[in-house]
Amino acid sequence: MGGRKRQYLENFLLADAVQKAVMRSLKCTAAEVEHECREWFRTASDRDGGRKKRTAKISDEPSQ
């Protein structure tokens, strides 16, 4: 079925650099950094509540 193949965060060189920098500055584990990155990317499509605003706008419109 359509769509692009999923790209994994672990495959990017930048991900390793970010992980090491965060771990060094915040004294956290690799698992914690990975979890937070996954959550951040999972909700990236709804930054600033865009999806919530669109849903509210559609439900407020009168049906024809």
N, CA, C and O atoms as CSV, one atom per row, in Angstrom:
chain,resi,resn,atom,element,x,y,z
A,1,MET,N,N,0.842,-1.158,0.000
A,1,MET,CA,C,0.000,0.000,0.000
A,1,MET,C,C,0.893,1.228,0.000
A,1,MET,O,O,2.050,1.153,0.414
A,2,GLY,N,N,0.384,2.323,-0.446
A,2,GLY,CA,C,1.133,3.559,-0.662
A,2,GLY,C,C,1.933,4.050,0.516
A,2,GLY,O,O,1.953,3.457,1.594
A,3,GLY,N,N,2.573,5.131,0.266
A,3,GLY,CA,C,3.361,5.742,1.329
A,3,GLY,C,C,4.833,5.408,1.213
A,3,GLY,O,O,5.242,4.528,0.455
A,4,ARG,N,N,5.591,6.117,1.965
A,4,ARG,CA,C,7.033,5.899,1.964
A,4,ARG,C,C,7.406,4.864,3.006
A,4,ARG,O,O,6.657,4.586,3.942
A,5,LYS,N,N,8.587,4.305,2.811
A,5,LYS,CA,C,9.085,3.366,3.818
A,5,LYS,C,C,9.466,4.139,5.067
A,5,LYS,O,O,9.928,5.277,4.984
A,6,ARG,N,N,9.278,3.537,6.194
A,6,ARG,CA,C,9.580,4.168,7.480
A,6,ARG,C,C,11.093,4.308,7.637
A,6,ARG,O,O,11.856,3.385,7.353
A,7,GLN,N,N,11.495,5.475,8.091
A,7,GLN,CA,C,12.901,5.709,8.383
A,7,GLN,C,C,13.073,5.707,9.890
A,7,GLN,O,O,12.296,6.334,10.611
A,8,TYR,N,N,14.076,5.012,10.360
A,8,TYR,CA,C,14.287,4.873,11.791
A,8,TYR,C,C,15.317,5.872,12.287
A,8,TYR,O,O,16.324,6.122,11.624
A,9,LEU,N,N,15.065,6.429,13.433
A,9,LEU,CA,C,15.928,7.445,14.019
A,9,LEU,C,C,17.349,6.924,14.218
A,9,LEU,O,O,18.311,7.676,14.069
A,10,GLU,N,N,17.483,5.661,14.547
A,10,GLU,CA,C,18.804,5.094,14.810
A,10,GLU,C,C,19.703,5.127,13.581
A,10,GLU,O,O,20.925,5.055,13.714
A,11,ASN,N,N,19.121,5.236,12.383
A,11,ASN,CA,C,19.896,5.195,11.150
A,11,ASN,C,C,20.511,6.537,10.776
A,11,ASN,O,O,21.256,6.603,9.798
A,12,PHE,N,N,20.237,7.584,11.495
A,12,PHE,CA,C,20.741,8.903,11.155
A,12,PHE,C,C,21.949,9.255,12.019
A,12,PHE,O,O,21.930,9.055,13.233
A,13,LEU,N,N,23.006,9.784,11.383
A,13,LEU,CA,C,24.204,10.180,12.121
A,13,LEU,C,C,23.895,11.303,13.105
A,13,LEU,O,O,24.470,11.364,14.192
A,14,LEU,N,N,22.996,12.178,12.721
A,14,LEU,CA,C,22.637,13.294,13.588
A,14,LEU,C,C,22.010,12.798,14.893
A,14,LEU,O,O,22.202,13.401,15.948
A,15,ALA,N,N,21.270,11.712,14.814
A,15,ALA,CA,C,20.618,11.165,16.008
A,15,ALA,C,C,21.653,10.777,17.056
A,15,ALA,O,O,21.444,10.999,18.248
A,16,ASP,N,N,22.754,10.204,16.623
A,16,ASP,CA,C,23.807,9.812,17.562
A,16,ASP,C,C,24.424,11.039,18.220
A,16,ASP,O,O,24.676,11.040,19.425
A,17,ALA,N,N,24.665,12.077,17.437
A,17,ALA,CA,C,25.249,13.307,17.988
A,17,ALA,C,C,24.305,13.966,18.988
A,17,ALA,O,O,24.735,14.418,20.049
A,18,VAL,N,N,23.024,14.018,18.650
A,18,VAL,CA,C,22.032,14.616,19.548
A,18,VAL,C,C,21.947,13.807,20.840
A,18,VAL,O,O,21.924,14.366,21.937
A,19,GLN,N,N,21.903,12.501,20.695
A,19,GLN,CA,C,21.795,11.638,21.875
A,19,GLN,C,C,22.981,11.842,22.818
A,19,GLN,O,O,22.797,11.966,24.028
A,20,LYS,N,N,24.181,11.875,22.273
A,20,LYS,CA,C,25.368,12.053,23.114
A,20,LYS,C,C,25.383,13.422,23.784
A,20,LYS,O,O,25.753,13.542,24.952
A,21,ALA,N,N,24.979,14.455,23.042
A,21,ALA,CA,C,24.960,15.804,23.613
A,21,ALA,C,C,23.945,15.913,24.747
A,21,ALA,O,O,24.233,16.506,25.787
A,22,VAL,N,N,22.771,15.347,24.548
A,22,VAL,CA,C,21.728,15.405,25.577
A,22,VAL,C,C,22.153,14.603,26.805
A,22,VAL,O,O,21.977,15.051,27.937
A,23,MET,N,N,22.704,13.435,26.579
A,23,MET,CA,C,23.131,12.598,27.700
A,23,MET,C,C,24.228,13.287,28.511
A,23,MET,O,O,24.264,13.176,29.736
A,24,ARG,N,N,25.115,13.993,27.826
A,24,ARG,CA,C,26.206,14.671,28.514
A,24,ARG,C,C,25.691,15.847,29.336
A,24,ARG,O,O,26.133,16.059,30.466
A,25,SER,N,N,24.762,16.607,28.773
A,25,SER,CA,C,24.307,17.818,29.460
A,25,SER,C,C,23.226,17.558,30.512
A,25,SER,O,O,23.172,18.266,31.517
A,26,LEU,N,N,22.378,16.572,30.304
A,26,LEU,CA,C,21.269,16.327,31.230
A,26,LEU,C,C,21.467,15.108,32.123
A,26,LEU,O,O,20.636,14.831,32.989
A,27,LYS,N,N,22.542,14.393,31.923
A,27,LYS,CA,C,22.829,13.207,32.748
A,27,LYS,C,C,21.673,12.207,32.738
A,27,LYS,O,O,21.189,11.786,33.789
A,28,CYS,N,N,21.245,11.839,31.546
A,28,CYS,CA,C,20.169,10.859,31.424
A,28,CYS,C,C,20.662,9.671,30.597
A,28,CYS,O,O,21.761,9.708,30.042
A,29,THR,N,N,19.856,8.636,30.519
A,29,THR,CA,C,20.250,7.422,29.811
A,29,THR,C,C,19.871,7.505,28.341
A,29,THR,O,O,19.064,8.342,27.938
A,30,ALA,N,N,20.465,6.626,27.552
A,30,ALA,CA,C,20.161,6.560,26.125
A,30,ALA,C,C,18.696,6.189,25.908
A,30,ALA,O,O,18.056,6.697,24.988
A,31,ALA,N,N,18.169,5.315,26.744
A,31,ALA,CA,C,16.769,4.901,26.620
A,31,ALA,C,C,15.824,6.080,26.856
A,31,ALA,O,O,14.810,6.211,26.169
A,32,GLU,N,N,16.152,6.931,27.821
A,32,GLU,CA,C,15.315,8.103,28.094
A,32,GLU,C,C,15.328,9.076,26.919
A,32,GLU,O,O,14.292,9.624,26.544
A,33,VAL,N,N,16.500,9.283,26.348
A,33,VAL,CA,C,16.613,10.185,25.197
A,33,VAL,C,C,15.823,9.626,24.026
A,33,VAL,O,O,15.090,10.361,23.365
A,34,GLU,N,N,15.965,8.339,23.764
A,34,GLU,CA,C,15.259,7.709,22.659
A,34,GLU,C,C,13.745,7.797,22.851
A,34,GLU,O,O,13.014,8.079,21.901
A,35,HIS,N,N,13.278,7.559,24.065
A,35,HIS,CA,C,11.841,7.627,24.353
A,35,HIS,C,C,11.299,9.033,24.076
A,35,HIS,O,O,10.264,9.185,23.427
A,36,GLU,N,N,11.991,10.044,24.563
A,36,GLU,CA,C,11.530,11.419,24.364
A,36,GLU,C,C,11.565,11.816,22.894
A,36,GLU,O,O,10.674,12.523,22.423
A,37,CYS,N,N,12.583,11.369,22.166
A,37,CYS,CA,C,12.651,11.656,20.727
A,37,CYS,C,C,11.482,11.012,19.996
A,37,CYS,O,O,10.863,11.636,19.134
A,38,ARG,N,N,11.180,9.766,20.339
A,38,ARG,CA,C,10.049,9.076,19.703
A,38,ARG,C,C,8.734,9.815,19.966
A,38,ARG,O,O,7.925,9.994,19.056
A,39,GLU,N,N,8.530,10.236,21.198
A,39,GLU,CA,C,7.312,10.979,21.535
A,39,GLU,C,C,7.247,12.301,20.771
A,39,GLU,O,O,6.191,12.688,20.272
A,40,TRP,N,N,8.375,12.981,20.686
A,40,TRP,CA,C,8.407,14.271,20.002
A,40,TRP,C,C,8.061,14.101,18.531
A,40,TRP,O,O,7.266,14.872,17.994
A,41,PHE,N,N,8.649,13.097,17.863
A,41,PHE,CA,C,8.357,12.866,16.449
A,41,PHE,C,C,6.946,12.328,16.251
A,41,PHE,O,O,6.308,12.644,15.248
A,42,ARG,N,N,6.447,11.528,17.178
A,42,ARG,CA,C,5.099,10.963,17.049
A,42,ARG,C,C,4.043,12.061,17.025
A,42,ARG,O,O,3.053,11.964,16.299
A,43,THR,N,N,4.255,13.099,17.815
A,43,THR,CA,C,3.272,14.184,17.880
A,43,THR,C,C,3.651,15.386,17.015
A,43,THR,O,O,3.026,16.442,17.117
A,44,ALA,N,N,4.661,15.235,16.171
A,44,ALA,CA,C,5.153,16.356,15.367
A,44,ALA,C,C,4.093,16.882,14.400
A,44,ALA,O,O,4.070,18.079,14.112
A,45,SER,N,N,3.228,16.025,13.902
A,45,SER,CA,C,2.226,16.476,12.938
A,45,SER,C,C,1.162,17.358,13.576
A,45,SER,O,O,0.418,18.037,12.869
A,46,ASP,N,N,1.081,17.357,14.897
A,46,ASP,CA,C,0.068,18.154,15.590
A,46,ASP,C,C,0.709,19.259,16.430
A,46,ASP,O,O,0.180,19.627,17.479
A,47,ARG,N,N,1.841,19.787,15.974
A,47,ARG,CA,C,2.486,20.882,16.704
A,47,ARG,C,C,1.537,22.067,16.804
A,47,ARG,O,O,0.805,22.354,15.856
A,48,ASP,N,N,1.540,22.734,17.897
A,48,ASP,CA,C,0.710,23.908,18.165
A,48,ASP,C,C,-0.780,23.597,18.106
A,48,ASP,O,O,-1.583,24.504,17.888
A,49,GLY,N,N,-1.164,22.351,18.292
A,49,GLY,CA,C,-2.573,21.988,18.356
A,49,GLY,C,C,-3.309,22.081,17.036
A,49,GLY,O,O,-4.531,22.232,17.027
A,50,GLY,N,N,-2.606,21.995,15.931
A,50,GLY,CA,C,-3.222,22.116,14.610
A,50,GLY,C,C,-4.345,21.131,14.374
A,50,GLY,O,O,-5.399,21.505,13.860
A,51,ARG,N,N,-4.138,19.883,14.739
A,51,ARG,CA,C,-5.162,18.862,14.531
A,51,ARG,C,C,-6.379,19.152,15.399
A,51,ARG,O,O,-7.513,19.009,14.940
A,52,LYS,N,N,-6.162,19.553,16.630
A,52,LYS,CA,C,-7.280,19.865,17.522
A,52,LYS,C,C,-8.088,21.033,16.985
A,52,LYS,O,O,-9.318,21.010,17.039
A,53,LYS,N,N,-7.416,22.055,16.467
A,53,LYS,CA,C,-8.118,23.221,15.923
A,53,LYS,C,C,-8.938,22.833,14.703
A,53,LYS,O,O,-10.079,23.271,14.558
A,54,ARG,N,N,-8.361,22.006,13.814
A,54,ARG,CA,C,-9.095,21.591,12.615
A,54,ARG,C,C,-10.309,20.762,12.993
A,54,ARG,O,O,-11.380,20.938,12.411
A,55,THR,N,N,-10.164,19.868,13.950
A,55,THR,CA,C,-11.276,19.028,14.384
A,55,THR,C,C,-12.385,19.881,14.990
A,55,THR,O,O,-13.562,19.652,14.710
A,56,ALA,N,N,-12.029,20.846,15.804
A,56,ALA,CA,C,-13.023,21.724,16.421
A,56,ALA,C,C,-13.731,22.560,15.362
A,56,ALA,O,O,-14.939,22.780,15.449
A,57,LYS,N,N,-12.992,23.023,14.371
A,57,LYS,CA,C,-13.566,23.851,13.311
A,57,LYS,C,C,-14.582,23.050,12.500
A,57,LYS,O,O,-15.652,23.561,12.168
A,58,ILE,N,N,-14.255,21.804,12.180
A,58,ILE,CA,C,-15.157,20.957,11.402
A,58,ILE,C,C,-16.423,20.654,12.198
A,58,ILE,O,O,-17.519,20.679,11.638
A,59,SER,N,N,-16.293,20.370,13.483
A,59,SER,CA,C,-17.468,20.026,14.287
A,59,SER,C,C,-18.348,21.246,14.564
A,59,SER,O,O,-19.537,21.093,14.847
A,60,ASP,N,N,-17.781,22.459,14.488
A,60,ASP,CA,C,-18.558,23.675,14.713
A,60,ASP,C,C,-19.372,24.088,13.489
A,60,ASP,O,O,-20.358,24.813,13.616
A,61,GLU,N,N,-18.959,23.627,12.291
A,61,GLU,CA,C,-19.670,24.001,11.070
A,61,GLU,C,C,-21.005,23.262,11.002
A,61,GLU,O,O,-21.072,22.074,11.319
A,62,PRO,N,N,-22.060,23.954,10.593
A,62,PRO,CA,C,-23.367,23.287,10.469
A,62,PRO,C,C,-23.364,22.308,9.295
A,62,PRO,O,O,-22.757,22.577,8.258
A,63,SER,N,N,-24.038,21.185,9.460
A,63,SER,CA,C,-24.118,20.207,8.370
A,63,SER,C,C,-25.192,20.631,7.384
A,63,SER,O,O,-26.160,21.306,7.734
A,64,GLN,N,N,-24.987,20.209,6.124
A,64,GLN,CA,C,-25.923,20.625,5.061
A,64,GLN,C,C,-26.955,19.588,4.771
A,64,GLN,O,O,-27.808,19.791,3.907
